[in-house]
Amino acid sequence: MEPFLLTIMYFAIAIVVILIGLVVFELITTKYKDWDEILAGNKAVALSISGKIIGISIILAFAIYHSFAVWETLVWGGLGVVLQMIGYLLFETFTRKFSVEEQLHKGNLAVGIISFGVSVGLAFVIGASIT
């Protein structure tokens, strides 16, 4: 019975951490509201959000594989969200020719794809560093 309970607990943790992560990303996005853009059909923002969800999930998967206790998964998940946020802010900072946030708001699909890739790529690096 314990494996089933752990599965349910990890599932609940994943949902909570992903939702917290999305709220944090919504707070740092000041030029638009993510869900309003998605409702309006903005594919670039949808790709960016999808990358964040998948990225956080990848980090949580690594955390579950390498943690000995449920609380460790929470710690790694929280750290993963923070590192993903830092990665997004660095991505915005290092693209000097344009604002990632403005381009996503305009629906620039190419920027949405790159944003997706940055989130997923960083997630693998962050996840692999969990030991």
Disulfide bonds with the S-S distance in Angstrom:
none
